[in-house]
Amino acid sequence: MKRHSFLFCKIIFLFVIMMTWVLLAGAAPSEVAPGEEALWLRYLIPLPHRITITRKVIWAPQDIAVKTAAAAGEVEKHAASMLKGLLSGKNGCPSNGNEFEILIGTLDKLRLTVPEYRKQLEQLPNRDQAYIICPLGNNRLLLTGLNEKGVYYAVRTLYQLLEPKLTRRQVEIPLARVLDWPDLEERGLWNFPPEWIPWLASFKLNYGKMQVRYKMEKGRKNRAPINVKALINARLNAFNLVPFITHLNFIPSMYEVYPGLAGKGDSALAGRYFAHKHGDAHRAPCATNPRLTEIIAEWMTDICSQGAREISCWLTERPAQCACVSCMRAGQFVAEGRAFVNAWKKVRKQYPDLVIRIFISTTANEKYYKLLAELSPEIKVERACAMESGRVRHLPRDLFSDPLFDYHAAHGTWLISYDVPFSANGAVETPEFKVPESSACRIKDFVRQLIARKYRGACGMTGWSRLGREICGFNYQAFAEFSWNLNGRSERDFTIAWATREGYAEPEKVGEWQEIMGPIEFDVYDSDFPNCYSQGRAIEMIAEKRLPIPGEGMFRYYREAAAFGKKLEACGKALKIAERFKDPYLANETRVVISYIKLAQAIYDVAAAVSAETAPEKNKQALLLEQLKDAGNENIAAIRQWRSSLGSEPWHRRVYDAIKAVDNTVRAITKKIQHFQ
């Protein structure tokens, strides 16, 4: 009995101590030192445009109430539930106390009469996504905006700020003052699994594509089923998941049901990209046939009936032309654009809020001037596979420009680019190799140019069916950072934030690594990569005994012979840094980059020797070939080491493509040199 009494007293004593500590901790705000604020901000990706944290309060998670307006919409409610889940997740106690209140909602729904807040928000770019966070006294924090999207992003910011300071017993709440908005309206990926949506939305990416299936049967209405569950999930996360009607030359079943729709003549065969490796020539449709408009209208109607209100309409991929008189007069892409627009006009009678996008991805200028001139202002335009066609040689980095599309962007046409260089290949149309690349400066450079060109959005393709987050996650988050707040952080500071969130023990060292490797990786992978290997251009240079010119072709960013050594020396320093990290990924990535530099140097040396008026002596020739062979073997070994650290074989075929291309290059050059003898 005495033992039970003692135990009971002990429990009461501990409870009193704990409650006293909580009350004292939560009684009044405490000051936040500048150094503490800087460390706190490292947990934010992207960094808000304006944020200050001068005070904080500490409460037990269960003492915090997360409240929304009575008329809150589904996005606001979902955002509030995320925050409640975070607070209750540590100890399982619901967050419904009355000591501190987090108030979530639009200005209108909360019925807040704060004219200065509304004025501030209304003057911002992309104001429907803008938000304010501010304290209301010492025990309330307001998260608000003009639109539910802005409220959602306010919650995402606070969520990131609370995560590192949350334990079972307490949470440090910053009494932050934030005014924030995105620099680009639309920011996203394409070719990603729908389960990524909450993760992408967590760092404020907000756009993606949704595959559409096609059910066609003669005599019945054509259907286009979509993933409704993913659509709803996207909407709750302020994410615009847009169903797309794929390239019209990629739907062969359409010609099986409607043979008369097939484009006439061999000119209707669109061919394929080199990177596709296999497949047929994809026949474009006879786009002036009224049946095409009817089919598209039925697809659009079915998509709308499932809840979507925006559809991306993809023109034929690659130059092609139906040879019938009507299509020849209009031009293939103009005729296809008209079919989509006419279908949209029909469907809008039933669904007046339907928005469409015209997706242009071909690499030649096929009467785009005419198509763009015909589109009404409410139709959006998506541009893809245009990185190389819009590239303008310039030092220190190339410019990207397309006078026609840039003119329309500057004069109000809603334009998005699909060419953000997430992968080493850069150009969307040549996603041939899967090798590692983490270059914040490459991402920032491209985004900066798009913003200057008045584009409204940007996204990039990820060709990874698996391990996309592990391999491209750094570049995805760099894009999230700089598309939201272009000038907020340096590439180094962004990397430190990324490393902090990823749990690196020495985030500053990761930032130091990126300062070295980011520009070098930009150089290595922007120098005719991967075409110099995959399309045999290095082999051709040797076979034709062409003089290798520093600063051109595959030596684009090697402007002098000494550049190879300088880059290797810098990479050596970066490798020493990366080898300190527990995770071997960045060290393995560094080794791959080093091997590509050595390979380029070996090819340069061989090309310089064979292009000389006097053939090299046999001993020197043998040394050059040995250097080439060693470089090729090192490259293959580095790629294998990097990929093996992520998982055992079999790997994606494009990993093997990278290995095979280098092996073929070394073997073919060796054979050519021996033939010259």
C-alpha positions in Angstrom: 0.0 0.0 0.0 2.8 2.4 0.9 4.5 1.5 -2.3 1.5 2.5 -4.3 1.1 5.7 -2.4 4.8 6.6 -3.1 4.4 5.8 -6.8 1.2 7.9 -6.9 3.0 10.8 -5.3 5.9 10.5 -7.6 3.6 10.6 -10.6 1.8 13.7 -9.3 5.1 15.4 -8.6 6.4 14.7 -12.1 3.1 15.9 -13.6 3.3 19.1 -11.6 6.9 19.7 -12.7 6.1 19.0 -16.3 3.0 21.3 -16.3 5.0 24.1 -14.5 7.7 23.8 -17.1 5.2 23.9 -20.0 3.4 26.9 -18.5 6.7 28.7 -17.9 7.9 27.8 -21.4 4.7 29.0 -23.0 4.2 32.0 -20.9 5.9 34.6 -23.0 7.9 34.8 -26.3 11.7 34.7 -26.2 14.0 36.5 -28.5 15.6 34.7 -31.5 19.3 35.5 -32.1 20.3 36.3 -35.7 22.4 33.2 -35.8 19.5 31.1 -34.6 17.3 32.7 -37.3 19.8 31.8 -40.0 19.9 28.2 -38.9 16.1 28.0 -38.8 15.9 29.3 -42.3 18.1 26.5 -43.6 15.1 24.2 -43.2 13.1 26.1 -45.8 13.1 25.2 -49.5 12.3 27.4 -51.2 13.4 30.5 -49.2 10.5 33.0 -48.9 11.1 36.4 -50.5 10.6 38.2 -47.2 10.9 36.5 -43.9 12.1 37.6 -40.4 12.0 35.6 -37.2 12.8 37.7 -34.1 10.7 35.9 -31.5 9.5 32.4 -30.7 7.2 30.6 -28.3 7.4 27.1 -26.9 4.4 25.0 -26.2 3.4 21.3 -25.8 2.0 20.1 -29.1 -1.3 19.2 -27.6 -1.7 22.8 -26.3 -1.8 24.2 -29.8 -5.1 24.7 -31.8 -5.1 24.7 -35.6 -8.2 26.5 -36.7 -9.8 27.3 -40.1 -12.8 29.5 -41.1 -16.2 27.9 -41.0 -16.4 28.4 -44.7 -12.9 26.9 -45.4 -12.5 25.1 -48.7 -11.1 21.7 -49.3 -7.5 22.9 -49.8 -7.5 24.9 -46.6 -8.9 22.0 -44.7 -6.4 19.6 -46.1 -3.5 22.0 -45.3 -4.8 22.3 -41.7 -5.0 18.6 -41.4 -1.4 18.2 -42.5 -0.3 20.6 -39.7 -2.4 18.8 -37.1 -0.9 15.6 -38.2 2.6 17.0 -37.8 1.9 18.2 -34.3 0.1 15.1 -33.1 2.4 12.6 -34.9 5.2 12.7 -32.3 3.0 11.8 -29.3 -0.3 10.7 -30.7 -2.2 13.5 -28.8 -4.6 15.6 -30.9 -3.6 19.2 -31.4 -6.7 20.9 -30.0 -5.5 22.9 -27.0 -6.3 26.6 -26.2 -2.9 28.0 -25.3 -1.7 28.9 -28.8 -3.7 29.2 -32.0 -2.7 28.8 -35.6 -5.3 30.5 -37.7 -5.5 29.3 -41.3 -7.6 30.7 -44.2 -8.1 33.3 -46.9 -8.7 36.9 -45.9 -12.3 36.7 -47.1 -13.2 33.5 -45.3 -11.6 34.6 -42.1 -13.5 37.9 -42.5 -10.3 39.8 -41.5 -10.5 43.5 -42.2 -6.8 44.2 -42.6 -6.6 46.6 -45.6 -2.8 46.6 -45.6 -2.6 42.8 -45.9 -5.0 42.8 -48.9 -3.1 45.7 -50.5 0.2 43.9 -50.1 -1.0 40.7 -51.6 -2.9 42.3 -54.5 0.3 44.0 -55.7 2.4 40.9 -55.9 3.2 38.7 -58.9 1.2 35.5 -59.0 -0.9 36.8 -56.2 -3.2 33.8 -56.1 -0.3 31.8 -54.7 1.0 34.6 -52.5 0.6 34.5 -48.7 1.3 36.2 -45.4 2.4 34.7 -42.1 2.3 37.0 -39.1 1.8 36.9 -35.3 -1.4 38.3 -33.8 -0.1 39.0 -30.3 1.8 36.4 -28.5 -0.5 33.4 -28.7 -1.8 33.5 -32.3 -0.2 33.0 -35.7 -2.1 34.0 -38.9 -1.5 32.1 -42.2 -3.5 33.8 -44.9 -3.7 34.8 -48.6 -6.2 35.9 -51.2 -6.6 32.3 -52.5 -6.6 28.8 -51.0 -3.4 28.1 -52.9 -1.6 30.9 -51.0 -2.9 29.6 -47.7 -1.6 26.1 -48.6 1.9 27.5 -49.3 1.8 29.4 -46.0 1.1 26.1 -44.2 3.9 24.4 -46.1 6.3 27.1 -45.0 5.3 26.8 -41.3 5.4 23.0 -41.6 9.0 23.2 -42.6 9.8 25.6 -39.8 8.2 23.4 -37.2 9.7 20.1 -38.3 13.2 20.5 -36.8 12.0 22.0 -33.5 9.3 19.4 -32.7 9.6 16.7 -30.1 7.0 14.7 -28.1 7.0 17.2 -25.3 7.4 20.6 -27.0 7.5 22.5 -30.2 9.2 25.8 -30.9 6.9 28.1 -32.9 8.6 31.0 -34.7 6.5 34.2 -34.6 7.6 34.7 -38.1 6.7 37.6 -40.4 6.5 36.4 -44.0 5.4 37.9 -47.3 5.9 35.5 -50.1 5.0 34.7 -53.7 6.5 32.7 -56.6 8.5 34.2 -59.4 7.1 31.7 -61.9 3.4 30.9 -61.9 3.8 27.2 -62.8 6.7 24.9 -61.7 6.8 21.2 -62.2 7.9 17.9 -63.7 6.5 15.6 -66.3 6.8 11.8 -66.3 6.6 11.1 -62.6 4.4 8.7 -60.5 1.3 10.3 -59.0 2.4 9.3 -55.5 5.1 11.9 -55.7 2.5 14.7 -55.6 2.6 15.4 -51.8 6.4 15.3 -51.9 6.6 17.7 -54.8 4.0 20.0 -53.3 6.0 20.0 -50.0 8.6 22.3 -51.6 6.0 24.2 -53.6 6.2 22.6 -57.1 2.7 22.8 -58.5 2.4 21.2 -61.9 2.5 17.9 -63.7 1.0 15.8 -66.5 -1.5 12.9 -66.2 -1.6 10.1 -68.7 -4.9 9.5 -70.5 -6.0 6.1 -71.8 -8.1 5.8 -74.9 -11.1 3.6 -75.4 -12.3 3.7 -79.0 -15.0 1.5 -80.6 -16.7 2.3 -83.8 -20.4 3.3 -83.3 -19.9 4.4 -79.7 -18.6 7.5 -78.1 -14.9 7.6 -77.6 -13.7 7.6 -74.0 -10.6 8.8 -72.2 -10.3 7.4 -68.6 -8.0 9.3 -66.2 -6.7 8.7 -62.7 -9.5 10.5 -60.7 -7.9 9.6 -57.4 -4.6 11.3 -58.4 -6.6 14.3 -59.7 -8.3 14.8 -56.4 -5.1 14.4 -54.4 -3.4 16.9 -56.6 -6.2 19.4 -56.1 -6.0 19.1 -52.3 -2.3 19.9 -52.5 -2.7 23.0 -54.7 -1.1 21.0 -57.5 -2.3 21.3 -61.1 -2.3 17.8 -62.5 -3.3 18.2 -66.1 -4.5 15.3 -68.3 -3.0 15.2 -71.7 -4.1 14.0 -75.1 -0.8 12.6 -76.3 0.9 13.3 -79.7 -1.7 12.6 -82.3 0.8 10.4 -84.2 1.2 8.2 -81.1 -2.3 6.8 -81.0 -2.3 4.0 -83.6 -5.5 2.5 -82.3 -7.2 5.6 -83.7 -6.4 4.5 -87.2 -7.5 0.9 -86.5 -11.0 2.2 -85.7 -11.0 5.1 -88.1 -8.7 4.1 -91.1 -9.7 7.3 -93.0 -8.0 9.4 -90.3 -4.5 8.2 -91.2 -2.4 10.9 -92.8 -1.8 10.5 -96.5 1.5 9.7 -98.1 5.0 9.1 -96.8 5.3 12.7 -95.8 2.9 11.9 -92.9 5.5 9.7 -91.3 6.9 11.7 -88.5 9.9 9.5 -87.8 11.4 9.3 -84.3 14.0 10.9 -82.1 17.4 9.2 -82.1 17.1 8.6 -78.4 14.0 6.5 -78.9 16.3 3.8 -80.4 13.4 1.7 -81.8 9.8 2.0 -82.9 8.0 2.9 -86.0 7.8 6.2 -87.8 4.5 7.3 -86.2 2.0 8.4 -88.9 0.4 11.8 -88.3 -3.3 12.1 -88.8 -5.3 13.8 -91.6 -6.0 16.7 -89.3 -8.5 18.5 -91.6 -10.9 15.5 -91.5 -13.9 16.6 -89.4 -13.9 13.2 -87.7 -10.7 14.1 -85.8 -12.5 17.1 -84.2 -15.4 14.9 -83.2 -13.1 12.3 -81.6 -11.1 14.9 -79.6 -14.4 16.5 -78.4 -15.6 13.2 -77.1 -12.3 12.6 -75.3 -12.4 16.1 -73.8 -16.0 15.6 -72.7 -15.2 12.4 -71.0 -12.2 13.9 -69.2 -14.3 16.8 -68.0 -17.0 14.4 -66.7 -14.3 12.9 -64.4 -13.6 16.2 -62.8 -10.7 17.8 -64.8 -11.1 21.3 -66.1 -7.8 21.7 -68.0 -6.4 19.5 -70.8 -3.1 19.6 -72.6 -3.4 18.9 -76.3 -0.2 17.5 -77.9 0.5 18.1 -81.6 2.3 15.5 -83.6 5.8 14.9 -82.5 8.5 15.6 -85.1 7.9 17.3 -88.5 5.3 15.6 -90.7 2.7 16.5 -93.2 -0.4 14.7 -94.4 -0.3 15.0 -98.2 -4.0 15.6 -98.8 -4.8 19.0 -100.3 -6.6 20.5 -97.3 -3.8 19.6 -94.9 -1.1 20.8 -97.3 -2.8 24.2 -97.6 -3.2 24.6 -93.8 0.0 23.0 -92.6 0.0 19.9 -90.4 0.4 21.6 -87.1 -2.0 24.5 -87.9 -4.6 21.9 -88.9 -4.1 19.9 -85.7 -4.2 23.0 -83.6 -7.5 23.9 -85.3 -8.9 20.5 -84.6 -8.1 20.8 -80.9 -9.5 24.4 -80.7 -12.7 23.5 -82.5 -13.2 20.5 -80.2 -12.7 22.7 -77.2 -15.3 25.2 -78.4 -17.8 22.4 -78.7 -17.1 21.1 -75.2 -17.2 24.5 -73.6 -21.0 24.6 -74.3 -21.3 21.9 -71.6 -18.2 22.8 -69.6 -17.6 26.6 -70.0 -14.7 26.7 -67.5 -12.6 24.2 -69.5 -9.1 25.5 -70.4 -6.8 23.9 -73.0 -3.1 24.0 -73.7 -1.5 23.5 -77.1 1.7 21.4 -76.7 4.3 22.0 -79.4 7.3 19.7 -79.2 8.7 19.4 -82.8 12.1 20.7 -83.5 11.5 22.5 -86.8 9.5 25.7 -87.4 6.4 24.3 -89.1 4.2 27.3 -89.5 4.1 28.0 -85.8 3.8 31.7 -86.6 0.4 31.0 -88.1 -0.7 28.7 -85.3 0.3 31.2 -82.6 -1.5 34.0 -84.4 -4.7 32.0 -84.5 -4.9 31.0 -80.8 -7.1 33.1 -78.6 -5.6 34.7 -75.5 -7.2 32.2 -73.1 -5.4 29.2 -74.7 -2.1 28.3 -73.1 0.9 27.3 -75.1 3.5 24.7 -74.0 6.9 24.5 -75.7 9.2 21.5 -75.5 12.3 20.0 -77.2 13.5 23.5 -78.1 16.6 23.8 -76.1 19.0 23.1 -78.9 17.0 25.0 -81.6 16.9 28.0 -79.3 20.5 27.9 -78.2 22.7 31.0 -79.0 26.4 30.6 -78.5 27.6 33.0 -75.9 30.3 33.3 -73.3 30.6 32.4 -70.5 27.2 30.6 -70.9 25.0 30.1 -73.9 21.8 32.1 -74.3 18.4 30.6 -75.1 16.2 32.5 -77.4 13.3 31.9 -79.8 12.2 35.2 -81.4 8.7 34.0 -82.3 7.8 32.4 -79.0 9.6 35.0 -77.0 7.6 37.7 -78.8 4.3 36.1 -77.9 5.4 35.5 -74.3 6.3 39.2 -74.0 3.0 40.2 -75.5 0.7 38.2 -73.2 0.6 34.7 -74.5 0.7 32.2 -71.6 3.8 30.2 -72.3 5.6 27.4 -70.4 8.9 25.7 -71.3 9.3 22.0 -70.8 13.1 22.0 -71.1 14.4 22.5 -67.6 17.7 20.4 -67.6 17.1 18.1 -64.7 19.3 15.3 -66.1 22.8 15.3 -67.4 21.6 15.3 -71.0 20.0 18.6 -70.7 18.0 18.5 -73.9 14.6 16.7 -73.5 14.8 15.2 -77.0 18.0 13.2 -76.1 17.4 11.6 -72.7 19.9 8.9 -73.7 22.1 8.4 -70.7 21.3 8.0 -67.1 24.3 9.3 -65.2 24.5 11.5 -62.1 24.4 15.3 -62.2 23.7 17.8 -59.4 24.2 21.3 -60.7 22.3 24.1 -59.0 23.9 26.8 -61.3 22.7 25.0 -64.4 19.1 25.0 -63.1 19.3 28.6 -62.0 20.8 29.7 -65.3 17.9 28.2 -67.3 15.2 29.5 -64.9 16.7 33.0 -64.9 16.6 33.1 -68.7 13.0 31.9 -68.8 11.9 34.6 -66.3 13.7 37.2 -68.3 11.9 36.0 -71.5 8.5 36.4 -69.7 7.5 32.8 -69.7 4.8 31.9 -67.2 6.0 28.5 -66.2 8.7 25.8 -66.5 9.0 22.1 -66.1 11.4 19.4 -67.1 11.3 15.7 -68.0 12.5 13.0 -65.7 13.1 9.7 -67.5 13.6 7.8 -64.4 10.9 5.2 -63.8 12.7 4.2 -60.5 15.0 6.1 -58.2 14.0 9.5 -59.7 13.9 11.2 -56.3 17.3 9.7 -55.3 19.0 10.7 -58.5 17.4 13.9 -59.6 16.0 15.1 -56.2 18.8 17.7 -55.8 18.0 19.3 -59.1 14.2 19.1 -58.5 14.6 21.0 -55.3 17.1 23.5 -56.9 14.4 24.1 -59.5 11.8 24.6 -56.7 14.1 27.1 -55.0 15.0 29.2 -58.0 11.6 29.1 -59.8 10.0 30.4 -56.6 12.6 32.9 -55.5 15.3 33.4 -58.2 17.5 35.8 -56.3 16.9 34.7 -52.7 19.9 32.4 -52.3 23.2 31.6 -53.9 23.7 28.1 -55.2 26.0 27.4 -52.2 23.4 28.6 -49.7 20.7 26.6 -51.4 22.9 23.5 -51.2 23.5 24.1 -47.5 19.7 24.2 -47.0 19.3 21.0 -49.0 22.0 19.2 -47.1 20.5 20.4 -43.8 17.1 18.9 -44.7 18.7 15.7 -46.0 20.5 15.2 -42.7 24.1 15.7 -43.7 26.4 16.2 -40.6 28.4 19.0 -42.3 26.0 21.0 -44.6 28.6 23.7 -45.1 30.9 21.2 -46.6 28.2 20.0 -49.0 27.8 23.7 -50.0 31.5 23.8 -50.6 31.3 20.7 -52.7 28.6 22.2 -54.9 30.5 25.5 -55.4 33.2 23.4 -57.0 31.2 20.7 -58.8 28.1 22.6 -59.9 29.9 24.7 -62.5 32.1 21.8 -63.6 29.2 19.5 -64.1 27.5 22.2 -66.1 30.6 22.4 -68.3 31.0 18.6 -68.7 27.4 17.9 -69.5 26.8 20.9 -71.7 29.6 20.1 -74.1 27.8 18.1 -76.8 26.9 15.5 -74.2 25.8 12.8 -74.8 25.8 13.1 -78.6 29.6 13.0 -78.8 29.4 9.4 -77.6 26.0 8.1 -78.5 26.0 9.4 -82.0 29.6 8.7 -82.8 30.8 12.3 -83.2 34.0 11.7 -81.4 34.7 8.7 -83.6 34.0 10.8 -86.8 36.4 13.5 -85.6 39.2 10.9 -85.4 38.3 9.2 -88.6 38.3 12.5 -90.5 41.5 13.6 -88.8 39.9 16.8 -87.8 41.8 19.3 -85.6 40.2 19.4 -82.1 39.4 23.0 -81.4 39.2 24.2 -77.7 35.9 25.8 -76.9 34.0 23.9 -79.6 31.9 20.7 -79.9 32.6 18.2 -77.2 35.4 20.6 -76.0 32.9 23.4 -75.6 34.0 24.3 -72.0 37.6 23.3 -72.4 38.8 26.6 -73.9 42.5 25.7 -73.7 44.4 22.4 -73.4 45.2 23.2 -69.8 41.5 23.3 -68.9 41.4 19.5 -68.5 44.0 19.6 -65.8 42.5 22.6 -64.0 39.1 20.8 -63.9 40.6 17.6 -62.6 42.5 19.4 -59.9 39.3 21.1 -58.7 37.4 17.8 -58.9 40.2 16.3 -56.7 39.5 18.8 -54.0 35.7 18.2 -54.3 36.3 14.4 -54.0 38.2 14.8 -50.8 35.3 16.8 -49.4 32.7 14.3 -50.6 34.6 11.3 -49.2 33.9 12.7 -45.7 30.2 12.2 -46.1 28.6 9.1 -44.7 26.4 8.8 -47.9 28.8 7.8 -50.8 26.5 9.3 -53.5 28.2 12.6 -54.0 31.7 11.0 -54.0 30.5 8.5 -56.6 29.0 11.3 -58.7 32.3 13.2 -58.5 34.2 10.1 -59.8 31.8 9.8 -62.7 32.5 13.5 -63.6 36.2 13.1 -63.3 36.1 10.1 -65.6 34.3 12.0 -68.3 36.9 14.8 -68.1 39.7 12.3 -68.4 37.9 10.7 -71.4 37.5 14.0 -73.1 41.1 14.8 -72.5 42.2 11.5 -74.0 40.1 12.0 -77.1 41.4 15.5 -77.5 45.0 14.3 -77.3 44.4 11.5 -79.8 42.6 13.9 -82.2 45.4 16.4 -81.9 48.0 13.8 -82.7 46.2 12.3 -85.7 45.3 15.7 -87.2 49.0 16.8 -87.1 50.9 16.9 -90.4 53.4 14.4 -89.0 52.0 11.2 -87.7 53.0 10.4 -84.0 55.7 7.9 -83.4 54.5 4.4 -82.6 55.5 4.7 -78.9 53.6 7.9 -78.5 50.6 6.5 -80.3 50.6 3.5 -78.1 50.7 5.7 -75.0 47.8 7.8 -76.3 45.7 4.7 -77.0 46.6 3.3 -73.5 45.5 6.7 -72.0 42.2 6.4 -74.0 41.6 2.8 -72.9 42.3 3.7 -69.2 39.9 6.7 -69.4 37.2 4.5 -70.9 37.6 1.8 -68.3 37.6 4.4 -65.5 34.4 5.9 -66.8 32.6 2.6 -67.1 33.8 1.5 -63.6 32.7 4.9 -62.1 29.2 4.6 -63.6 28.9 1.0 -62.4 30.1 2.0 -58.9 27.6 4.9 -58.7 24.7 2.8 -60.0 25.6 -0.3 -57.9 25.4 1.9 -54.7 21.8 2.5 -55.5 20.8 -1.1 -56.3 21.8 -4.2 -58.0 21.3 -5.1 -61.7 19.4 -5.1 -63.9 19.4 -1.3 -64.3 17.6 1.0 -66.7 18.7 0.4 -70.3 20.0 4.0 -70.5 22.6 3.3 -67.9 23.8 0.5 -70.1 23.5 2.9 -73.1 26.0 5.2 -71.3 28.4 2.3 -70.7 28.1 0.9 -74.2 28.5 4.3 -75.9 31.9 4.9 -74.2 33.0 1.4 -74.8 32.1 1.7 -78.5 33.8 5.1 -78.8 37.1 3.7 -77.3 37.0 0.6 -79.4 36.2 2.4 -82.7 38.9 5.1 -82.1 41.5 2.4 -81.4 40.5 0.6 -84.5 40.7 3.8 -86.6 44.2 4.6 -85.3 45.4 1.1 -86.0 44.0 1.4 -89.5 46.0 4.6 -90.1 49.2 2.6 -89.5 
